[in-house]
Amino acid sequence: MTRTSGQPMSPGILSPAHRSLTVGIVATIAFIAFEAMAVATAMPTAVPELDGVKYYAFAFSGFFTTSLLGMVVSGELCDRRGPLLPSVVGGVTFSVGLIIAGTAQSMWPFVAGRAAQGLGGGLVIVALYVVVGRSYDESLRPRIFAAISAAWVVPSIVGPLISGLLSDHASWRWVFLGLAPFVVIPMVLILPSVRAVDGPPPSGPVVRRRRMPLAVATATGMGLLQYAGSRADLAAVGFCVIAAALLVPSVPRLLPPGTLRIRRGLPTVVLMRGILAGAFFGAEAFLPLMLVAERGLSSTLAGLSLTGGALGWAAGSWYQGRPRTVIPRHMLVQAGSAVVATAVALLMLVLLPAVPAIVAAVIWSFGAIGMGMAMSSISVLLFELSPVEEHGSNSAAMQLSDALFSIAFVGLAGVIFGSGHGTETASDVSVPTWIYIVILVVMSALAVFGAWAAGRIRPDREGARVPESSSRGNRSGPRQA
């Protein structure tokens, strides 16, 4: 549960003991967020210049595939040796990837740079979660996760604008090269705190075997699945079959036992991260396109409809992190899922000509409030229910769930969208209106399922028994986030 008024107050996340680490973590997330938003804007300019339009999808799939691998590797390193090594290696790899992409003279070096960025980002994000768990006590975790969510706000607003200006009036290369030196700044701020909590947990590392081959199989399978989604021929079916052969045996073994069976406690927490990400981003991916094709908005105005989402997400995360918020966390996740389901369903109103198009931005901001409230609560719950010696692997599992469901349901939405093209050309974005309705219904239904599944976060009906893993974590010291 969230903290009650009877519990003692801890120093804030900006107190002298935490200030450098908090600023460093927020700055790191902000740079990653800015890169994500800016690169998506610069890509349409960069790829044609590199004569790589037919390989456009690889610039994204390369990033996501290596990030999945980086997440699992980072989780293993954090549990065995501590978060320092993946933090440093990840930061350096991410920066090198920016330089490679920014100086590329052809498409394949550019894809290699994007892959290096993905690997570095996967290493860093899991290591940061472990650092949060070891550095902030339980009362501060909701607030630091709220700050992490808020770190996306400014990049979401200014990232596309700055990237567009650089691409149009200077060079898209500066989007990559301009960020590379700044990666050093947050690393300098967080390294002293990371060193202080480095090393294996007091109870000793958890010995796991054969997780690296599983990670490689998962990353390869997802890469093939994304590539298959970019094709419209018989070969795509073959790639899907190979991807399934890799993913079916590997994914369940990288997640906590019982995750796909919605087992109570930690497995459901990990699953909920994926369910919410799949529902929200599956709908968001096609919202701008829906506004352009159905309501005649320009790409700029349609893209601005998503800006309120960053603000809403930060607002929801702020609410769950308030000291006065005393709602049980599993109920915050349930409520957030219900809000997302409602918002996605309400987007169908925008398909009516009588409804002003601006309503889409209002609805999406409302849905993002639910995401911020639920996703930050999921992060807090993950570490409440994890023993300290499994912080790295469970953080990696949570990020893996997020990525897998996002890719899967954005891909599913793409398949549904593609089915509406009929004999139209591939460049034509016009599809029957019912195609958008089907996409929104599917994503809303997924969020509704999440609202039900979130009830299984509680270990038992009384909610009094702590899972075995959590009690083991308490014996090894205070519960970590």
C-alpha positions as CSV (number, residue, x, y, z in Angstrom):
1,M,0.0,0.0,0.0
2,T,1.0,3.6,-0.2
3,R,2.3,5.2,2.9
4,T,-0.3,6.2,5.6
5,S,-0.1,9.4,7.6
6,G,1.0,7.4,10.7
7,Q,4.3,6.4,9.2
8,P,7.4,8.5,9.8
9,M,8.5,10.9,7.1
10,S,11.8,10.2,5.3
11,P,14.1,12.8,3.8
12,G,12.8,13.8,0.3
13,I,14.3,12.7,-2.9
14,L,16.0,16.1,-3.2
15,S,17.5,16.0,0.3
16,P,21.3,16.2,0.4
17,A,21.6,12.4,0.8
18,H,19.7,11.8,-2.5
19,R,20.0,15.0,-4.5
20,S,22.8,14.1,-6.9
21,L,21.4,10.7,-7.5
22,T,17.9,12.0,-8.1
23,V,19.1,14.7,-10.5
24,G,21.3,12.2,-12.3
25,I,18.5,9.6,-12.7
26,V,16.0,12.2,-14.0
27,A,18.6,13.6,-16.4
28,T,19.5,10.2,-17.7
29,I,15.8,9.3,-18.4
30,A,15.3,12.8,-19.9
31,F,18.2,12.2,-22.4
32,I,16.9,8.7,-23.3
33,A,13.4,10.2,-23.7
34,F,14.7,13.1,-25.9
35,E,16.6,10.6,-28.0
36,A,13.5,8.5,-28.5
37,M,11.3,11.5,-29.5
38,A,13.9,13.3,-31.6
39,V,15.1,10.3,-33.5
40,A,11.5,9.4,-34.6
41,T,11.3,12.9,-36.0
42,A,14.7,12.9,-37.7
43,M,14.4,9.4,-39.2
44,P,12.3,10.3,-42.3
45,T,15.1,12.8,-43.3
46,A,18.0,10.6,-42.3
47,V,17.1,7.4,-44.0
48,P,16.5,8.7,-47.6
49,E,19.8,10.6,-47.4
50,L,21.5,7.3,-46.5
51,D,19.7,5.6,-49.5
52,G,18.1,3.1,-47.1
53,V,14.4,3.6,-47.4
54,K,13.8,-0.1,-48.0
55,Y,15.6,-0.8,-44.7
56,Y,13.7,1.8,-42.8
57,A,12.2,-0.7,-40.4
58,F,15.6,-2.0,-39.4
59,A,16.5,1.3,-37.8
60,F,13.7,0.7,-35.3
61,S,13.8,-3.1,-35.0
62,G,17.6,-3.1,-34.5
63,F,17.1,-0.8,-31.5
64,F,14.3,-2.8,-29.9
65,T,16.0,-6.1,-30.5
66,T,19.3,-5.2,-28.9
67,S,17.5,-3.4,-26.0
68,L,15.7,-6.6,-25.1
69,L,19.1,-8.4,-24.9
70,G,20.6,-5.5,-22.9
71,M,17.8,-5.7,-20.4
72,V,18.4,-9.4,-19.6
73,V,22.1,-9.0,-19.5
74,S,21.9,-6.0,-17.2
75,G,19.6,-7.9,-14.8
76,E,22.0,-10.8,-14.6
77,L,25.0,-8.4,-14.0
78,C,23.2,-6.4,-11.4
79,D,22.2,-9.5,-9.4
80,R,25.7,-11.1,-9.7
81,R,28.0,-8.1,-9.5
82,G,26.0,-4.9,-8.9
83,P,24.7,-2.1,-11.0
84,L,28.0,-0.2,-11.6
85,L,29.3,-2.3,-14.6
86,P,26.0,-2.2,-16.6
87,S,25.6,1.5,-15.8
88,V,29.0,2.4,-17.1
89,V,29.1,0.0,-20.1
90,G,25.5,1.0,-21.0
91,G,26.2,4.7,-20.9
92,V,29.4,4.3,-23.0
93,T,27.6,2.0,-25.5
94,F,24.7,4.4,-25.8
95,S,27.0,7.3,-26.5
96,V,29.1,5.4,-29.0
97,G,25.9,4.3,-30.8
98,L,24.9,8.0,-31.1
99,I,28.3,8.8,-32.7
100,I,28.1,5.9,-35.1
101,A,24.6,6.8,-36.2
102,G,25.5,10.5,-36.5
103,T,28.5,9.9,-38.7
104,A,27.1,7.0,-40.8
105,Q,27.5,7.4,-44.5
106,S,25.3,4.5,-45.5
107,M,22.3,2.6,-44.0
108,W,24.0,-0.4,-42.4
109,P,26.4,1.6,-40.2
110,F,23.4,3.7,-39.2
111,V,21.5,0.5,-38.2
112,A,24.6,-0.6,-36.3
113,G,24.6,2.7,-34.4
114,R,20.9,2.3,-33.6
115,A,21.6,-1.3,-32.4
116,A,24.3,0.0,-30.1
117,Q,22.0,2.6,-28.7
118,G,19.4,-0.1,-28.0
119,L,21.9,-2.3,-26.2
120,G,23.2,0.6,-24.1
121,G,19.7,1.8,-23.3
122,G,18.7,-1.7,-22.2
123,L,21.7,-2.0,-19.9
124,V,21.2,1.4,-18.3
125,I,17.4,1.3,-17.7
126,V,17.5,-1.9,-15.7
127,A,20.6,-0.8,-13.7
128,L,18.9,2.4,-12.8
129,Y,15.9,0.5,-11.4
130,V,18.3,-1.6,-9.3
131,V,20.0,1.6,-8.0
132,V,16.6,3.1,-7.1
133,G,15.9,-0.1,-5.2
134,R,19.1,0.0,-3.2
135,S,19.3,3.7,-2.6
136,Y,15.7,4.9,-1.7
137,D,13.7,3.5,1.1
138,E,10.1,2.3,0.7
139,S,8.5,5.6,1.5
140,L,10.5,7.5,-1.2
141,R,10.0,5.0,-4.1
142,P,6.6,6.4,-5.3
143,R,8.1,9.8,-5.5
144,I,11.2,8.9,-7.4
145,F,9.1,6.9,-9.9
146,A,6.9,10.0,-10.2
147,A,10.0,12.0,-11.0
148,I,11.1,9.5,-13.6
149,S,7.7,9.8,-15.3
150,A,8.0,13.6,-15.2
151,A,11.4,13.4,-17.0
152,W,9.5,12.5,-20.2
153,V,7.4,15.6,-20.2
154,V,9.8,18.2,-21.6
155,P,11.4,15.9,-24.2
156,S,7.9,14.9,-25.4
157,I,7.1,18.6,-26.0
158,V,10.4,20.0,-27.3
159,G,12.1,16.9,-28.7
160,P,10.2,16.7,-32.0
161,L,10.4,20.5,-32.4
162,I,14.2,20.7,-31.9
163,S,14.8,17.6,-34.0
164,G,12.6,19.0,-36.8
165,L,14.5,22.4,-36.8
166,L,17.9,20.7,-36.8
167,S,16.8,18.3,-39.6
168,D,15.3,21.1,-41.7
169,H,17.8,23.9,-41.2
170,A,21.1,22.2,-40.2
171,S,21.5,18.4,-40.4
172,W,19.8,15.4,-39.0
173,R,23.2,14.3,-37.8
174,W,23.2,16.8,-35.0
175,V,20.2,15.1,-33.5
176,F,22.6,12.2,-32.7
177,L,26.0,13.9,-32.4
178,G,24.6,16.8,-30.3
179,L,23.3,14.3,-27.6
180,A,26.5,12.2,-27.3
181,P,28.6,14.5,-25.1
182,F,25.7,15.1,-22.7
183,V,25.4,11.5,-21.8
184,V,28.5,12.1,-19.6
185,I,26.7,14.6,-17.4
186,P,24.2,12.3,-15.7
187,M,26.8,9.6,-15.4
188,V,29.1,11.8,-13.4
189,L,26.2,12.7,-11.1
190,I,25.1,9.1,-10.4
191,L,28.4,7.2,-10.3
192,P,29.2,8.0,-6.7
193,S,25.8,6.7,-5.5
194,V,26.1,3.7,-7.8
195,R,29.5,2.8,-6.4
196,A,28.1,3.1,-2.9
197,V,25.5,0.4,-3.5
198,D,27.5,-1.7,-6.0
199,G,28.3,-5.3,-5.4
200,P,26.1,-8.5,-5.0
201,P,23.3,-8.4,-2.4
202,P,24.0,-9.3,1.2
203,S,22.4,-12.7,0.8
204,G,24.6,-13.5,-2.2
205,P,23.8,-13.6,-5.9
206,V,21.2,-15.9,-7.3
207,V,22.8,-18.5,-9.6
208,R,20.9,-18.9,-12.9
209,R,21.9,-20.9,-15.9
210,R,21.2,-20.6,-19.6
211,R,19.6,-17.2,-19.4
212,M,21.9,-15.6,-21.9
213,P,20.9,-18.1,-24.7
214,L,17.3,-17.5,-23.8
215,A,17.8,-13.7,-24.1
216,V,19.5,-14.1,-27.5
217,A,16.6,-16.3,-28.7
218,T,14.0,-13.8,-27.5
219,A,15.8,-10.8,-29.0
220,T,16.2,-12.7,-32.3
221,G,12.6,-13.9,-32.3
222,M,11.3,-10.4,-31.7
223,G,13.6,-9.0,-34.4
224,L,12.3,-11.5,-36.9
225,L,8.7,-10.8,-35.9
226,Q,9.2,-7.1,-36.5
227,Y,10.8,-7.7,-39.8
228,A,8.0,-10.0,-40.8
229,G,5.5,-7.3,-40.0
230,S,7.2,-5.0,-42.6
231,R,6.7,-7.6,-45.4
232,A,3.5,-8.6,-47.2
233,D,4.6,-11.8,-48.9
234,L,4.8,-15.5,-48.1
235,A,8.3,-15.1,-46.7
236,A,6.7,-13.1,-43.8
237,V,4.8,-16.3,-42.7
238,G,8.1,-18.2,-42.6
239,F,9.7,-15.5,-40.5
240,C,6.7,-15.6,-38.1
241,V,7.1,-19.4,-37.7
242,I,10.8,-19.1,-36.9
243,A,10.1,-16.3,-34.5
244,A,7.4,-18.4,-32.7
245,A,9.8,-21.3,-32.5
246,L,12.3,-19.1,-30.7
247,L,9.9,-17.1,-28.5
248,V,7.5,-19.8,-27.2
249,P,10.2,-21.7,-25.2
250,S,12.3,-18.8,-24.2
251,V,10.0,-16.0,-23.1
252,P,8.3,-17.8,-20.2
253,R,11.7,-18.7,-18.8
254,L,12.8,-15.1,-18.7
255,L,9.7,-14.0,-16.7
256,P,8.9,-15.0,-13.1
257,P,7.3,-18.4,-12.9
258,G,3.5,-18.2,-13.5
259,T,3.5,-14.9,-15.2
260,L,1.6,-16.1,-18.2
261,R,-0.8,-18.0,-16.0
262,I,-1.5,-14.8,-14.0
263,R,-0.2,-16.3,-10.7
264,R,-0.9,-14.0,-7.7
265,G,1.7,-11.6,-6.5
266,L,4.9,-10.8,-8.4
267,P,4.0,-12.7,-11.6
268,T,0.9,-10.6,-12.1
269,V,2.8,-7.4,-11.4
270,V,5.2,-8.2,-14.2
271,L,2.3,-9.2,-16.5
272,M,0.4,-6.0,-15.8
273,R,3.3,-3.9,-17.0
274,G,3.0,-5.6,-20.4
275,I,-0.8,-5.5,-20.6
276,L,-0.9,-1.8,-19.9
277,A,1.9,-1.0,-22.4
278,G,0.3,-3.1,-25.1
279,A,-3.1,-1.5,-24.7
280,F,-1.9,2.1,-24.5
281,F,0.8,2.1,-27.1
282,G,-1.2,-0.2,-29.5
283,A,-3.9,2.6,-29.6
284,E,-1.4,5.5,-29.5
285,A,0.5,4.2,-32.6
286,F,-2.6,4.7,-34.8
287,L,-4.2,7.7,-33.2
288,P,-2.3,10.3,-35.3
289,L,-2.9,8.3,-38.4
290,M,-6.6,8.1,-37.6
291,L,-6.8,11.9,-37.1
292,V,-5.1,12.5,-40.4
293,A,-7.1,10.0,-42.5
294,E,-10.5,10.4,-40.8
295,R,-10.5,14.1,-39.7
296,G,-8.2,15.7,-42.2
297,L,-5.7,17.1,-39.7
298,S,-2.1,17.8,-40.7
299,S,0.6,15.5,-39.4
300,T,1.8,18.3,-37.0
301,L,-1.6,18.8,-35.5
302,A,-2.2,15.1,-35.2
303,G,1.1,14.6,-33.5
304,L,0.3,17.4,-31.0
305,S,-2.7,15.3,-29.9
306,L,-0.2,13.1,-28.1
307,T,1.6,15.9,-26.3
308,G,-1.1,16.0,-23.6
309,G,-0.3,12.3,-23.0
310,A,3.1,13.1,-21.5
311,L,1.5,15.7,-19.1
312,G,-1.3,13.3,-18.1
313,W,1.2,10.5,-17.4
314,A,3.2,12.8,-15.2
315,A,0.0,13.9,-13.4
316,G,-1.1,10.3,-12.7
317,S,2.4,9.4,-11.5
318,W,2.5,12.5,-9.2
319,Y,-0.9,11.4,-7.7
320,Q,0.3,7.9,-6.8
321,G,3.5,9.4,-5.2
322,R,1.8,11.9,-2.9
323,P,2.4,11.3,0.8
324,R,-1.4,11.6,1.4
325,T,-2.3,8.9,-1.2
326,V,-3.4,5.9,0.9
327,I,-5.2,3.8,-1.7
328,P,-3.8,0.3,-1.9
329,R,-1.5,0.0,-4.8
330,H,-3.2,-2.9,-6.5
331,M,-6.3,-0.7,-6.5
332,L,-4.3,2.1,-8.1
333,V,-3.3,-0.4,-10.9
334,Q,-6.9,-1.5,-11.3
335,A,-8.2,2.0,-11.5
336,G,-5.5,3.0,-13.9
337,S,-6.3,0.1,-16.2
338,A,-10.0,1.0,-16.1
339,V,-9.1,4.6,-17.0
340,V,-7.0,3.4,-20.0
341,A,-9.8,1.1,-21.2
342,T,-12.3,3.9,-21.0
343,A,-10.1,6.4,-22.8
344,V,-9.3,4.0,-25.6
345,A,-13.0,3.2,-26.1
346,L,-13.9,6.9,-26.0
347,L,-11.5,7.6,-28.9
348,M,-14.2,6.1,-31.2
349,L,-16.2,9.3,-30.6
350,V,-13.5,11.2,-32.6
351,L,-14.6,9.2,-35.7
352,L,-17.9,11.1,-35.6
353,P,-17.7,14.3,-37.7
354,A,-19.8,16.2,-35.2
355,V,-17.2,15.7,-32.4
356,P,-14.4,18.3,-32.5
357,A,-11.0,16.7,-33.3
358,I,-9.5,18.4,-30.2
359,V,-11.5,16.0,-28.1
360,A,-8.9,13.3,-29.0
361,A,-6.2,15.2,-27.1
362,V,-8.4,15.6,-24.1
363,I,-9.3,11.9,-24.1
364,W,-5.7,10.8,-24.5
365,S,-4.6,13.0,-21.6
366,F,-7.2,11.4,-19.5
367,G,-6.0,7.9,-20.5
368,A,-2.4,8.9,-19.8
369,I,-3.4,9.8,-16.2
370,G,-4.4,6.2,-15.7
371,M,-1.1,5.0,-17.2
372,G,1.0,7.2,-14.9
373,M,-1.0,6.1,-11.9
374,A,-0.7,2.4,-12.7
375,M,2.7,2.1,-14.2
376,S,4.5,3.9,-11.3
377,S,2.6,1.8,-8.8
378,I,3.6,-1.4,-10.7
379,S,7.3,-0.3,-10.3
380,V,6.8,0.2,-6.6
381,L,5.0,-3.1,-6.2
382,L,7.7,-5.0,-8.1
383,F,10.4,-4.2,-5.6
384,E,8.1,-4.6,-2.6
385,L,7.5,-8.2,-3.7
386,S,11.1,-9.0,-4.8
387,P,13.9,-10.2,-2.6
388,V,16.9,-7.9,-3.0
389,E,19.0,-10.6,-4.7
390,E,16.5,-10.7,-7.5
391,H,16.0,-7.0,-8.1
392,G,18.0,-7.1,-11.3
393,S,16.3,-10.1,-12.9
394,N,12.9,-8.9,-11.9
395,S,13.5,-5.4,-13.2
396,A,14.6,-6.9,-16.4
397,A,11.5,-9.1,-16.5
398,M,9.3,-6.1,-16.0
399,Q,11.0,-4.1,-18.8
400,L,10.9,-7.3,-21.0
401,S,7.2,-7.6,-20.5
402,D,6.7,-4.0,-21.4
403,A,8.7,-4.4,-24.6
404,L,7.2,-7.7,-25.7
405,F,3.6,-6.6,-25.2
406,S,4.2,-3.3,-26.9
407,I,5.8,-4.8,-30.0
408,A,3.1,-7.6,-30.1
409,F,0.1,-5.4,-29.9
410,V,1.4,-2.5,-32.0
411,G,2.2,-5.3,-34.5
412,L,-1.4,-6.7,-34.1
413,A,-2.8,-3.3,-34.7
414,G,-0.7,-3.0,-37.8
415,V,-2.0,-6.3,-39.1
416,I,-5.6,-5.2,-38.5
417,F,-4.8,-1.9,-40.3
418,G,-3.2,-3.7,-43.2
419,S,-6.2,-6.0,-43.6
420,G,-8.3,-2.9,-44.5
421,H,-6.2,-1.9,-47.5
422,G,-7.7,-4.3,-49.9
423,T,-6.3,-3.5,-53.3
424,E,-5.2,0.0,-52.4
425,T,-1.5,1.0,-52.9
426,A,0.8,0.6,-49.9
427,S,1.2,4.3,-49.6
428,D,-2.5,5.0,-49.2
429,V,-3.4,5.5,-45.6
430,S,-7.2,5.3,-46.3
431,V,-9.0,2.4,-44.8
432,P,-12.6,1.8,-43.8
433,T,-13.6,3.5,-40.6
434,W,-14.5,0.2,-39.0
435,I,-10.8,-0.8,-39.1
436,Y,-10.0,1.9,-36.5
437,I,-12.9,0.8,-34.4
438,V,-11.6,-2.8,-34.4
439,I,-8.2,-1.6,-33.3
440,L,-9.6,0.5,-30.5
441,V,-12.0,-2.3,-29.3
442,V,-9.1,-4.8,-29.1
443,M,-6.9,-2.4,-27.1
444,S,-9.7,-1.4,-24.8
445,A,-10.6,-5.0,-24.2
446,L,-6.9,-5.7,-23.3
447,A,-7.0,-2.9,-20.7
448,V,-10.3,-4.2,-19.3
449,F,-8.7,-7.6,-18.9
450,G,-5.9,-5.8,-17.1
451,A,-8.3,-4.2,-14.7
452,W,-9.5,-7.7,-13.8
453,A,-6.0,-9.2,-13.7
454,A,-4.7,-6.4,-11.4
455,G,-6.9,-7.9,-8.6
456,R,-4.5,-10.9,-8.6
457,I,-1.6,-8.7,-7.5
458,R,-2.6,-9.3,-3.9
459,P,-1.0,-12.5,-2.6
460,D,-4.3,-13.9,-1.2
461,R,-7.8,-12.9,-0.5
462,E,-7.0,-11.4,2.9
463,G,-3.9,-9.6,1.5
464,A,-2.1,-10.3,4.8
465,R,0.3,-13.0,3.7
466,V,3.5,-11.8,2.2
467,P,4.8,-13.9,-0.7
468,E,7.7,-16.2,0.0
469,S,10.0,-14.1,-2.2
470,S,9.2,-10.9,-0.3
471,S,9.8,-12.4,3.1
472,R,13.1,-13.7,1.9
473,G,13.9,-10.2,0.8
474,N,13.0,-8.9,4.3
475,R,15.4,-11.4,6.0
476,S,18.2,-10.0,3.9
477,G,17.5,-6.4,4.9
478,P,14.9,-3.7,4.4
479,R,12.7,-4.1,1.4
480,Q,14.2,-2.3,-1.6
481,A,12.4,-0.7,-4.6
